[in-house]
Amino acid sequence: MGQQFIRRQEFTFFDLDMAPNGETIEYVKAWGFHTATLTEHSELTRTNTSDGSMTFTASKEGNGDDGPEDPLMLTIQQKNRALTLEWANFTEFDLEFGCSDGWHTRYFTFVARPSLWCAQTSTPFGVGPNPQLSTISNTAAITSIETITTLVGTTTTLADSTEKPRTCWFSIFSFSWCANKR
């Protein structure tokens, strides 16, 4: 029996910010995703890296008081500090999230849903208009997806006979936990 592909899955990462004075800057680095969605006025910067990944890095200061409480009800600032990544036709994916050096504890919040696509916008006066979203296609992943789609339609196995089949839905291969460094 061949590997089972997950047709589509989104993850949204919230509250990507930094400590005062540009310390402990949070980031999400991902490989093989199909699309990345940010707000039009996102506070995250995007960098393509030589290893085929994209890194989304915080650019604004924040603290524990400005993070979301509900992934489906976000303020404009919370949406501007969020990132939704979509994977398509995959068996696993690689993802790294962490922060630069510094003395401030950072926390990472994410959910397996496309919150930037679905969340309402919270304002002091109730629900407000949603900000414009910008979706970036990952052209490196699209080439891989086309190859995988071709393989799925055939009887070709994706792993050699010595590799043990995987039973997980996804793999997060690296954590860079940031704590108070002393």
N, C-alpha and C positions, 0 to 999 in steps of 0.2 A: 504494500500500500504506500502510495506517495505521500509527501507532506501536504497538510491541509493549509491552504492560504486563507488569510483574513482579508476579506475584500476591501474593507475600509475601517479605519479607526482614527479618531482625533484625540489629542491631548491638549489641554490648555494650561499654561503656566502663568501664575499670578504674582503680583507684587514684586516684580524684578526692579530693584532699586539699589542704592548704595548708602553707606554710612557717611557721616560728615567728613569733609575734607577729601572726598574721593577715595576713601578707604573701603575695603571689603565690597568690591563691586561685583554684583551677581551677574551670572551669565547662564545661558542654555546653549549647548553645542549639540547639533544633531546631524546624523548621516542618513541618507536614503529616504527622507520624507518626500512626499509628493508636492504638497503646498504648505506655505507658511502664511498665516493671516495676522495682520497687525492693524491698528487704527491708522487713519491717514496722518494723525499727529502723534504717532507713537514716540515714547521716550526711549525706545530701544534702538541701538545701532546694530546694523547687520554687517558681518564680515564673512567673505568666502575664504576658506583656508585651503592650503595645498593638499590636504588629506581628503578632499572631497566633501567636507562638512561645511555647515554654516553656523556661525556663532552669533547669538543675539545677546547684546550686552547692555546693562542698565546705564543710563546717562544722568539720572536725577537722584537726589537724596530722598530717602524715605525712612520711616520707622515702623515699629510694630502696630501703631495706632491707625495707619492708613490702608491696611490690607483688607481684602473683601471678607465678608461674613457669609455671603451667599453667592455661589458661582453663576446664578441666573439673575442677579440684581447687583449691578456694578455702577459705580460713579464713572464719570468721564476720566478722571485721573487713574482709577483702577483699570479701566479699559486701555488707557495709554501705556500702562505698565504690564500688559498681558500679551501673551503670544499663543496662538493656536496652531499646532502642527498636525498635518494630516498624512498618514501613511496609507498606501493602497497596494493591494495584491502582495502581501508580505507574510512571512512566517515569523520574523523577529526584526527588531531594529536596535540600533545603537544610539545611545543618548548619554550626554554628560551634562550635569549641572553643578555649579559651584560658585566660588567667588575668589577674588584676588586676596592677597594678604591684608591683614588689618586686625584691629583690636575689638571689633564689634561682631557680636553674634548675628548671623543671618539665618532666616528660615525660608524654606521652599514649600510652596503650596501648588498643587496641580490636581487636575481632575480629568478623567477619561471621557470628555465630551467637548464639543465645539462651543465653548461658552462665549467666545467673541461673536459667533454667528447668532447665538440664541438669547443671550442675556439682555434684559431690559436695562435702560439707563436710569439710575437713581439720581434724583435731584432733591434739594431741600423742599421743593414744592410738590413732589410726587414723581411719577414716571415722566421722563423727558425724551427728546428725540435721540435716536442712536447716531453715533459718529460714523462717518464714512469709513469703510474698511478697505484695506489694500491686501490683495492676495498675490503672493510671489510663487511662481512655479519653480521647482527645483529641477532644472534641465538634466542634471547628472542622474537623478533618480528616475526621471521619465524614460531615459534610455534603458535603465535596468528593468523598469516595470514592463516595457515592451518586450524585453528578452524573456522575462519571467512568464508573461502572458503567452508567448510563443511556446515555452516549455510546458506550461500547464495543459495546453491543447494536445500534447503528444504523450507517449508513454515513457519518455526520457525521465530518469530519476534525477533529482537535484543534488543528491548526496551520494558519495561512493559507498560501496557495500561495507566498508569498515567503519563508517561513521554511525554512531548510535542515533536513532531518530529523536528529535526534540519533542517534548510534550508541553512546553510552555508557550504562552501567547506572545510574549515579548521579553527581551533582555535589556536591562539597563546595565551597561557594563562599567560605569564609573561614577562614583560619588565623590565629591570634593566637599565634605562637610566643613563648614567654617565655624569655629568656636572662638571664644576669647583666647588669644594667644598670649602667653606670658613668658 
